[in-house]
Amino acid sequence: MVISKENKDFIDSLIDYYISESESYRQIAENFVPEVESVADTAFGIIVGCVYSGFLQAYQNQQQTPGLEDINEFNRILKSRAPLIKKSILDPIREQVKDD
């Protein structure tokens, strides 16, 4: 099975949503300092986990189980968008440094 267009669109919309809300997830990650070494990497992990959870929930809502091909395709989609996710997490930090 490959990811349907509907599910791809859903994944893209989830990624877009989490990119737009990345500052909130960075703030969540900051609450775990000093337990975490990298706030940006922790926020990235939270976002990826949320998107993955949404991906699995979409399949469950359709009473389906994603196969290995689906998961591999999901990983390719997420990996292609990873630089944008990371940039959205880091840019507010860069802007704050510029302002200081």
ROSE-567364 format. One line per field, with one value per atom (N, C-alpha, C, O): x negated, y negated, z negated; atom name; residue number from 1; residue in one letter. Coordinates in Angstrom, 2 decimals, always signed. Each point is the difference from the previous one (the first is absolute). Layout:
N
c1 <- X | ...
c2 <- Y | ...
c3 <- Z | ...
atom <- CA | ...
seq <- NUM | ...
type <- a | ...
This chain:
100
c1 <- -0.84 | +0.84 | -0.89 | -1.06 | +1.47 | -0.69 | +0.97 | +1.21 | -1.76 | +0.83 | +0.92 | -0.45 | +1.73 | +0.98 | -0.24 | -0.62 | +1.12 | -0.12 | +0.64 | -0.53 | +1.66 | +0.70 | -0.90 | -0.10 | -0.54 | -0.88 | -1.27 | -0.50 | -0.04 | -1.16 | +0.35 | -0.77 | +1.94 | +0.44 | +0.16 | -0.34 | +0.85 | +0.17 | -1.35 | -0.18 | -0.78 | -1.34 | -0.62 | -0.58 | +0.70 | -0.54 | +0.64 | -0.67 | +1.99 | +0.68 | -0.45 | -0.12 | -0.12 | -0.51 | -1.38 | -0.27 | -0.59 | -1.34 | +0.08 | -0.70 | +1.53 | +0.17 | +0.49 | -0.48 | +1.42 | +0.51 | -1.11 | -0.16 | -0.59 | -1.05 | -1.13 | -0.64 | +0.37 | -0.97 | +0.50 | -0.77 | +2.05 | +0.54 | +0.04 | +0.01 | +0.00 | +0.07 | -1.33 | -0.04 | -1.03 | -1.27 | -0.51 | -0.67 | +0.96 | -0.47 | +0.59 | -0.68 | +1.94 | +0.62 | -0.72 | -0.18 | -0.22 | -0.68 | -1.42 | -0.55 | -0.05 | -1.32 | +0.11 | -0.87 | +1.93 | +0.21 | +0.23 | -0.47 | +1.20 | +0.19 | -1.35 | -0.30 | -0.53 | -1.32 | -0.87 | -0.78 | +0.90 | -0.80 | +0.30 | -0.84 | +2.04 | +0.36 | -0.81 | +0.00 | -0.69 | -0.76 | -1.50 | -0.77 | +0.36 | -1.41 | -0.23 | +0.82 | -1.83 | -1.21 | +0.08 | -1.00 | +2.16 | +0.09 | -0.25 | -0.48 | +0.81 | -0.28 | -1.15 | -0.13 | -0.71 | -1.15 | +0.33 | -0.61 | +1.57 | +0.32 | +1.51 | +0.80 | -0.45 | +1.41 | +0.54 | +1.11 | -1.88 | +0.46 | +0.24 | +1.01 | -1.94 | +0.16 | +1.17 | +0.71 | -0.51 | +1.13 | +1.32 | +0.93 | -0.84 | +1.21 | +0.25 | +1.14 | -2.20 | +0.12 | +0.57 | +0.90 | -1.42 | +0.49 | +1.46 | +0.75 | -0.35 | +1.40 | +0.89 | +1.03 | -1.43 | +0.79 | +0.08 | +1.09 | -2.21 | +0.00 | +0.91 | +0.76 | -0.83 | +0.87 | +1.47 | +0.83 | -0.51 | +1.40 | +0.49 | +1.12 | -1.96 | +0.38 | +0.16 | +0.95 | -1.86 | +0.09 | +1.28 | +0.67 | -0.35 | +1.23 | +1.23 | +0.93 | -0.95 | +1.11 | +0.10 | +1.10 | -2.25 | -0.05 | +0.64 | +0.82 | -1.21 | +0.58 | +1.49 | +0.77 | -0.36 | +1.41 | +0.83 | +1.13 | -1.67 | +0.72 | +0.30 | +1.10 | -2.08 | +0.21 | +1.01 | +0.87 | -0.98 | +0.93 | +1.43 | +0.93 | -0.75 | +1.33 | +0.59 | +1.22 | -2.09 | +0.44 | +0.03 | +0.19 | -0.39 | -0.03 | -1.02 | +0.26 | -1.44 | -1.10 | -1.24 | -0.05 | -0.93 | -1.30 | -1.05 | -0.03 | -0.83 | -1.02 | -1.00 | -0.45 | +0.13 | -1.00 | -1.39 | -0.16 | -0.83 | -1.39 | -0.20 | -0.71 | +1.33 | -0.11 | +0.57 | -0.57 | +1.71 | +0.62 | -0.92 | -0.17 | -0.40 | -0.87 | -1.26 | -0.48 | -0.07 | -1.18 | +0.32 | -0.79 | +1.96 | +0.41 | +0.22 | -0.39 | +1.02 | +0.18 | -1.35 | -0.16 | -0.81 | -1.33 | -0.65 | -0.68 | +0.89 | -0.56 | +0.65 | -0.68 | +2.00 | +0.72 | -0.54 | -0.34 | +0.27 | -0.45 | -1.45 | -0.35 | -0.49 | -1.41 | -0.14 | -0.86 | +1.69 | -0.09 | +0.44 | -0.44 | +1.30 | +0.48 | -0.79 | +0.21 | -1.10 | -0.76 | -0.77 | -0.02 | -0.62 | -0.70 | +0.94 | -0.39 | +1.61 | +0.96 | +0.44 | +0.18 | -0.01 | +0.38 | -1.13 | +0.24 | -1.45 | -1.16 | -0.17 | -0.26 | +0.41 | -0.12 | +1.05 | -0.28 | +1.49 | +1.08 | -0.29 | +0.43 | -1.16 | -0.37 | -1.15 | -0.01 | -0.95 | -1.20 | +0.18 | -0.64 | +1.46 | +0.14 | +0.42 | -0.57 | +1.54 | +0.33 | -1.19 | -0.14 | -0.71 | -1.19 | -0.96 | -0.56 | +0.37 | -0.89 | +0.55 | -0.76 | +2.07 | +0.61 | -0.20 | -0.26 | +0.38 | -0.16 | -1.44 | -0.22 | -0.75 | -1.40 | -0.27 | -0.76 | +1.36 | -0.17 | +0.53 | -0.58 | +1.71 | +0.64 | -0.77 | +0.13 | -0.92 | -0.73 | -1.19 | -0.69
c2 <- +1.18 | -1.18 | -1.25 | +0.00 | -1.02 | -1.29 | -1.01 | +0.19 | -1.25 | -0.99 | -0.66 | -0.45 | +0.40 | -0.61 | -1.51 | -0.58 | -0.04 | -1.45 | -0.71 | -0.99 | +1.50 | -0.60 | +0.02 | -1.00 | +2.12 | +0.11 | -0.83 | -0.58 | +0.50 | -0.85 | -1.46 | -0.73 | +0.31 | -1.38 | -0.25 | -1.08 | +2.07 | -0.13 | -0.13 | -0.84 | +1.67 | -0.05 | -1.38 | -0.62 | +0.14 | -1.32 | -1.09 | -0.92 | +1.03 | -1.03 | +0.09 | -1.03 | +2.24 | +0.15 | -0.64 | -0.72 | +0.99 | -0.56 | -1.52 | -0.68 | +0.15 | -1.46 | -0.56 | -1.05 | +1.74 | -0.47 | -0.03 | -1.00 | +2.08 | +0.06 | -0.97 | -0.50 | +0.21 | -1.03 | -1.35 | -0.78 | +0.51 | -1.30 | -0.13 | -1.11 | +2.23 | +0.00 | +0.40 | +0.31 | -0.32 | +0.53 | -0.75 | +0.59 | -1.87 | -0.75 | +0.58 | +0.05 | +0.38 | +0.61 | +1.28 | +0.27 | +0.52 | +1.26 | -0.24 | +0.78 | -1.86 | -0.39 | -0.40 | +0.34 | -1.05 | -0.40 | +1.23 | +0.04 | +0.94 | +1.24 | +0.65 | +0.42 | -0.34 | +0.62 | -0.76 | +0.61 | -1.93 | -0.80 | +0.35 | -0.19 | +0.70 | +0.40 | +1.20 | +0.30 | +0.38 | +1.19 | -0.23 | +0.94 | -2.20 | -0.34 | +0.06 | -0.56 | +1.15 | +0.52 | +1.48 | +0.58 | +0.04 | +1.44 | +0.29 | +1.07 | -2.03 | +0.17 | -0.91 | -1.11 | +1.59 | -0.80 | -0.98 | -1.07 | +1.41 | -0.86 | -0.27 | +0.89 | -2.13 | -0.40 | +0.18 | +0.50 | -0.90 | +0.10 | +1.45 | +0.31 | +0.58 | +1.41 | +0.63 | +0.85 | -1.26 | +0.52 | -0.47 | +0.79 | -2.07 | -0.52 | +0.71 | +0.33 | -0.09 | +0.72 | +1.40 | +0.44 | +0.24 | +1.34 | +0.00 | +0.91 | -1.91 | -0.10 | -0.17 | +0.66 | -1.56 | -0.25 | +1.24 | +0.36 | +0.31 | +1.22 | +1.05 | +0.69 | -0.56 | +0.96 | -0.34 | +0.89 | -2.16 | -0.42 | +0.29 | +0.46 | -0.75 | +0.27 | +1.51 | +0.44 | +0.34 | +1.46 | +0.52 | +0.87 | -1.40 | +0.39 | -0.33 | +0.79 | -1.96 | -0.38 | +0.92 | +0.35 | +0.04 | +0.94 | +1.33 | +0.55 | -0.03 | +1.27 | -0.14 | +0.91 | -2.04 | -0.22 | -0.06 | +0.49 | -1.09 | -0.07 | +1.41 | +0.28 | +0.61 | +1.37 | +0.71 | +0.73 | -0.96 | +0.65 | -0.47 | +0.80 | -2.08 | -0.52 | +0.63 | +0.09 | +0.35 | +0.67 | +1.52 | +0.75 | -0.31 | +1.42 | +0.75 | +1.08 | -1.71 | +0.59 | +0.00 | -0.67 | +1.45 | +0.02 | -0.34 | +0.62 | -1.60 | -0.32 | +1.14 | +0.58 | -0.27 | +1.01 | -0.60 | -1.21 | +2.04 | -0.45 | -1.06 | -0.97 | +1.16 | -0.98 | -1.34 | -1.05 | +1.08 | -1.24 | -0.73 | -1.22 | +1.97 | -0.60 | -0.55 | -1.08 | +1.82 | -0.50 | -1.28 | -0.94 | +0.92 | -1.20 | -1.17 | -1.13 | +1.41 | -1.03 | -0.57 | -1.21 | +2.09 | -0.44 | -0.88 | -0.98 | +1.33 | -0.82 | -1.38 | -1.01 | +0.97 | -1.28 | -0.85 | -1.17 | +1.77 | -0.74 | -0.45 | -1.12 | +1.99 | -0.36 | -1.16 | -0.86 | +0.84 | -1.10 | -1.33 | -1.06 | +1.12 | -1.22 | -0.34 | -1.06 | +1.95 | -0.20 | -1.31 | -0.66 | +0.24 | -1.29 | -1.17 | -0.93 | +0.97 | -1.07 | +0.03 | -1.05 | +2.24 | +0.13 | -0.55 | -0.80 | +1.23 | -0.45 | -1.52 | -0.66 | +0.11 | -1.44 | -0.75 | -1.04 | +1.57 | -0.67 | -0.02 | -0.90 | +1.90 | +0.08 | -0.97 | -0.68 | +0.62 | -0.80 | -1.48 | -0.83 | +0.48 | -1.40 | -0.93 | -1.09 | +1.45 | -0.91 | -0.24 | -1.09 | +2.08 | -0.14 | -0.99 | -0.87 | +1.00 | -0.90 | -1.44 | -0.95 | +0.80 | -1.33 | -0.63 | -1.20 | +2.01 | -0.49 | -0.47 | -1.02 | +1.76 | -0.37 | -1.31 | -0.83 | +0.63 | -1.24 | -1.19 | -1.08 | +1.28 | -1.08 | -0.41 | -1.14 | +2.04 | -0.29 | -0.90 | -0.32
c3 <- +0.00 | +0.00 | +0.00 | -0.63 | +1.31 | -0.06 | -0.59 | +0.03 | -0.56 | -0.66 | +1.02 | +1.06 | -1.38 | +0.90 | +0.07 | -0.88 | +1.95 | +0.15 | -1.19 | -0.50 | +0.06 | -1.15 | -1.24 | -0.72 | +0.47 | -1.16 | +0.17 | -0.97 | +2.21 | +0.24 | -0.29 | -0.63 | +1.12 | -0.25 | -1.49 | -0.49 | -0.22 | -1.44 | -0.70 | -0.88 | +1.28 | -0.58 | +0.27 | -0.90 | +2.14 | +0.33 | -0.85 | -0.45 | +0.25 | -0.81 | -1.46 | -0.67 | +0.18 | -1.37 | -0.13 | -0.96 | +1.91 | -0.04 | +0.05 | -0.76 | +1.63 | +0.09 | -1.33 | -0.45 | -0.18 | -1.28 | -1.05 | -0.70 | +0.59 | -1.01 | +0.29 | -0.93 | +2.20 | +0.34 | -0.51 | -0.57 | +0.77 | -0.43 | -1.52 | -0.53 | -0.17 | -1.47 | -0.65 | -1.19 | +1.97 | -0.51 | -1.22 | -0.85 | +0.75 | -1.17 | -1.29 | -1.02 | +1.07 | -1.18 | -0.40 | -1.18 | +2.18 | -0.30 | -0.48 | -0.78 | +1.26 | -0.51 | -1.47 | -0.81 | +0.46 | -1.39 | -0.89 | -1.13 | +1.64 | -0.76 | -0.26 | -1.12 | +2.17 | -0.13 | -1.00 | -0.73 | +0.70 | -0.93 | -1.46 | -0.87 | +0.62 | -1.36 | -0.50 | -1.19 | +2.11 | -0.38 | -0.09 | -0.14 | +0.22 | -0.22 | -1.50 | -0.72 | +0.20 | +0.64 | +0.35 | +0.42 | -0.58 | +0.31 | +1.47 | +0.35 | +0.53 | +1.42 | +0.38 | -0.52 | +1.42 | +0.40 | +1.11 | +0.09 | +0.75 | +1.14 | +0.02 | +0.25 | -0.50 | +0.04 | +1.42 | +0.18 | +0.82 | +1.39 | +0.40 | +0.62 | -0.97 | +0.35 | -0.75 | +0.54 | -1.78 | -0.77 | +0.59 | +0.13 | +0.24 | +0.63 | +1.32 | +0.33 | +0.43 | +1.27 | -0.25 | +0.71 | -1.72 | -0.33 | -0.42 | +0.36 | -1.12 | -0.41 | +1.22 | +0.14 | +0.76 | +1.21 | +0.86 | +0.47 | -0.24 | +0.81 | -0.64 | +0.70 | -2.02 | -0.70 | +0.17 | +0.18 | -0.24 | +0.18 | +1.42 | +0.19 | +0.80 | +1.39 | +0.21 | +0.66 | -1.21 | +0.13 | -0.66 | +0.54 | -1.70 | -0.69 | +0.86 | +0.08 | +0.54 | +0.89 | +1.20 | +0.43 | +0.12 | +1.12 | -0.39 | +0.74 | -1.91 | -0.46 | -0.29 | +0.30 | -0.87 | -0.31 | +1.27 | +0.03 | +1.03 | +1.27 | +0.52 | +0.47 | -0.57 | +0.44 | -0.90 | +0.48 | -1.77 | -0.93 | +0.28 | -0.05 | +0.33 | +0.30 | +1.25 | +0.14 | +0.76 | +1.23 | -0.17 | +0.96 | -2.19 | -0.35 | +0.86 | +0.53 | -0.42 | +0.74 | -0.88 | -1.03 | +1.44 | -0.66 | +1.05 | +1.06 | -1.34 | +1.00 | +0.15 | -0.99 | +2.23 | +0.28 | +0.03 | -0.16 | +0.38 | +0.04 | +1.09 | -0.21 | +1.38 | +1.08 | -0.42 | +0.30 | -1.00 | -0.47 | -0.98 | +0.09 | -1.01 | -1.01 | +0.66 | -0.36 | +1.32 | +0.72 | +0.77 | +0.02 | +0.62 | +0.73 | -0.96 | +0.29 | -1.43 | -1.03 | -0.41 | -0.11 | -0.13 | -0.40 | +1.07 | -0.32 | +1.60 | +1.09 | +0.01 | +0.18 | -0.36 | -0.04 | -1.14 | +0.18 | -1.35 | -1.18 | +0.15 | -0.37 | +0.91 | +0.18 | +0.98 | -0.18 | +1.22 | +0.97 | -0.60 | +0.44 | -1.45 | -0.66 | -1.26 | -0.60 | +0.18 | -1.24 | -0.03 | -1.04 | +2.13 | -0.07 | -0.31 | -0.71 | +1.23 | -0.30 | -1.45 | -0.63 | +0.10 | -1.41 | -0.87 | -0.90 | +1.18 | -0.79 | +0.10 | -1.00 | +2.20 | +0.19 | -0.81 | -0.58 | +0.55 | -0.75 | -1.50 | -0.72 | +0.26 | -1.42 | -0.29 | -1.03 | +1.94 | -0.23 | +0.31 | -0.64 | +1.60 | +0.40 | -1.13 | -0.11 | -0.74 | -1.09 | -0.92 | -0.57 | +0.41 | -0.83 | +0.66 | -0.67 | +1.97 | +0.75 | -0.05 | -0.18 | +0.33 | -0.06 | -1.37 | -0.11 | -0.95 | -1.35 | -0.23 | -0.64 | +1.17 | -0.14 | +0.73 | -0.51 | +1.69 | +0.76 | -0.78 | +0.02 | -0.72 | -0.73 | -1.25 | -0.45 | -0.11 | -1.26 | +0.19 | -0.96
atom <- N | CA | C | O | N | CA | C | O | N | CA | C | O | N | CA | C | O | N | CA | C | O | N | CA | C | O | N | CA | C | O | N | CA | C | O | N | CA | C | O | N | CA | C | O | N | CA | C | O | N | CA | C | O | N | CA | C | O | N | CA | C | O | N | CA | C | O | N | CA | C | O | N | CA | C | O | N | CA | C | O | N | CA | C | O | N | CA | C | O | N | CA | C | O | N | CA | C | O | N | CA | C | O | N | CA | C | O | N | CA | C | O | N | CA | C | O | N | CA | C | O | N | CA | C | O | N | CA | C | O | N | CA | C | O | N | CA | C | O | N | CA | C | O | N | CA | C | O | N | CA | C | O | N | CA | C | O | N | CA | C | O | N | CA | C | O | N | CA | C | O | N | CA | C | O | N | CA | C | O | N | CA | C | O | N | CA | C | O | N | CA | C | O | N | CA | C | O | N | CA | C | O | N | CA | C | O | N | CA | C | O | N | CA | C | O | N | CA | C | O | N | CA | C | O | N | CA | C | O | N | CA | C | O | N | CA | C | O | N | CA | C | O | N | CA | C | O | N | CA | C | O | N | CA | C | O | N | CA | C | O | N | CA | C | O | N | CA | C | O | N | CA | C | O | N | CA | C | O | N | CA | C | O | N | CA | C | O | N | CA | C | O | N | CA | C | O | N | CA | C | O | N | CA | C | O | N | CA | C | O | N | CA | C | O | N | CA | C | O | N | CA | C | O | N | CA | C | O | N | CA | C | O | N | CA | C | O | N | CA | C | O | N | CA | C | O | N | CA | C | O | N | CA | C | O | N | CA | C | O | N | CA | C | O | N | CA | C | O | N | CA | C | O | N | CA | C | O | N | CA | C | O | N | CA | C | O | N | CA | C | O | N | CA | C | O | N | CA | C | O | N | CA | C | O | N | CA | C | O | N | CA | C | O | N | CA | C | O | N | CA | C | O | N | CA | C | O | N | CA | C | O | N | CA | C | O | N | CA | C | O | N | CA | C | O | N | CA | C | O
seq <- 1 | 1 | 1 | 1 | 2 | 2 | 2 | 2 | 3 | 3 | 3 | 3 | 4 | 4 | 4 | 4 | 5 | 5 | 5 | 5 | 6 | 6 | 6 | 6 | 7 | 7 | 7 | 7 | 8 | 8 | 8 | 8 | 9 | 9 | 9 | 9 | 10 | 10 | 10 | 10 | 11 | 11 | 11 | 11 | 12 | 12 | 12 | 12 | 13 | 13 | 13 | 13 | 14 | 14 | 14 | 14 | 15 | 15 | 15 | 15 | 16 | 16 | 16 | 16 | 17 | 17 | 17 | 17 | 18 | 18 | 18 | 18 | 19 | 19 | 19 | 19 | 20 | 20 | 20 | 20 | 21 | 21 | 21 | 21 | 22 | 22 | 22 | 22 | 23 | 23 | 23 | 23 | 24 | 24 | 24 | 24 | 25 | 25 | 25 | 25 | 26 | 26 | 26 | 26 | 27 | 27 | 27 | 27 | 28 | 28 | 28 | 28 | 29 | 29 | 29 | 29 | 30 | 30 | 30 | 30 | 31 | 31 | 31 | 31 | 32 | 32 | 32 | 32 | 33 | 33 | 33 | 33 | 34 | 34 | 34 | 34 | 35 | 35 | 35 | 35 | 36 | 36 | 36 | 36 | 37 | 37 | 37 | 37 | 38 | 38 | 38 | 38 | 39 | 39 | 39 | 39 | 40 | 40 | 40 | 40 | 41 | 41 | 41 | 41 | 42 | 42 | 42 | 42 | 43 | 43 | 43 | 43 | 44 | 44 | 44 | 44 | 45 | 45 | 45 | 45 | 46 | 46 | 46 | 46 | 47 | 47 | 47 | 47 | 48 | 48 | 48 | 48 | 49 | 49 | 49 | 49 | 50 | 50 | 50 | 50 | 51 | 51 | 51 | 51 | 52 | 52 | 52 | 52 | 53 | 53 | 53 | 53 | 54 | 54 | 54 | 54 | 55 | 55 | 55 | 55 | 56 | 56 | 56 | 56 | 57 | 57 | 57 | 57 | 58 | 58 | 58 | 58 | 59 | 59 | 59 | 59 | 60 | 60 | 60 | 60 | 61 | 61 | 61 | 61 | 62 | 62 | 62 | 62 | 63 | 63 | 63 | 63 | 64 | 64 | 64 | 64 | 65 | 65 | 65 | 65 | 66 | 66 | 66 | 66 | 67 | 67 | 67 | 67 | 68 | 68 | 68 | 68 | 69 | 69 | 69 | 69 | 70 | 70 | 70 | 70 | 71 | 71 | 71 | 71 | 72 | 72 | 72 | 72 | 73 | 73 | 73 | 73 | 74 | 74 | 74 | 74 | 75 | 75 | 75 | 75 | 76 | 76 | 76 | 76 | 77 | 77 | 77 | 77 | 78 | 78 | 78 | 78 | 79 | 79 | 79 | 79 | 80 | 80 | 80 | 80 | 81 | 81 | 81 | 81 | 82 | 82 | 82 | 82 | 83 | 83 | 83 | 83 | 84 | 84 | 84 | 84 | 85 | 85 | 85 | 85 | 86 | 86 | 86 | 86 | 87 | 87 | 87 | 87 | 88 | 88 | 88 | 88 | 89 | 89 | 89 | 89 | 90 | 90 | 90 | 90 | 91 | 91 | 91 | 91 | 92 | 92 | 92 | 92 | 93 | 93 | 93 | 93 | 94 | 94 | 94 | 94 | 95 | 95 | 95 | 95 | 96 | 96 | 96 | 96 | 97 | 97 | 97 | 97 | 98 | 98 | 98 | 98 | 99 | 99 | 99 | 99 | 100 | 100 | 100 | 100
type <- m | m | m | m | v | v | v | v | i | i | i | i | s | s | s | s | k | k | k | k | e | e | e | e | n | n | n | n | k | k | k | k | d | d | d | d | f | f | f | f | i | i | i | i | d | d | d | d | s | s | s | s | l | l | l | l | i | i | i | i | d | d | d | d | y | y | y | y | y | y | y | y | i | i | i | i | s | s | s | s | e | e | e | e | s | s | s | s | e | e | e | e | s | s | s | s | y | y | y | y | r | r | r | r | q | q | q | q | i | i | i | i | a | a | a | a | e | e | e | e | n | n | n | n | f | f | f | f | v | v | v | v | p | p | p | p | e | e | e | e | v | v | v | v | e | e | e | e | s | s | s | s | v | v | v | v | a | a | a | a | d | d | d | d | t | t | t | t | a | a | a | a | f | f | f | f | g | g | g | g | i | i | i | i | i | i | i | i | v | v | v | v | g | g | g | g | c | c | c | c | v | v | v | v | y | y | y | y | s | s | s | s | g | g | g | g | f | f | f | f | l | l | l | l | q | q | q | q | a | a | a | a | y | y | y | y | q | q | q | q | n | n | n | n | q | q | q | q | q | q | q | q | q | q | q | q | t | t | t | t | p | p | p | p | g | g | g | g | l | l | l | l | e | e | e | e | d | d | d | d | i | i | i | i | n | n | n | n | e | e | e | e | f | f | f | f | n | n | n | n | r | r | r | r | i | i | i | i | l | l | l | l | k | k | k | k | s | s | s | s | r | r | r | r | a | a | a | a | p | p | p | p | l | l | l | l | i | i | i | i | k | k | k | k | k | k | k | k | s | s | s | s | i | i | i | i | l | l | l | l | d | d | d | d | p | p | p | p | i | i | i | i | r | r | r | r | e | e | e | e | q | q | q | q | v | v | v | v | k | k | k | k | d | d | d | d | d | d | d | d
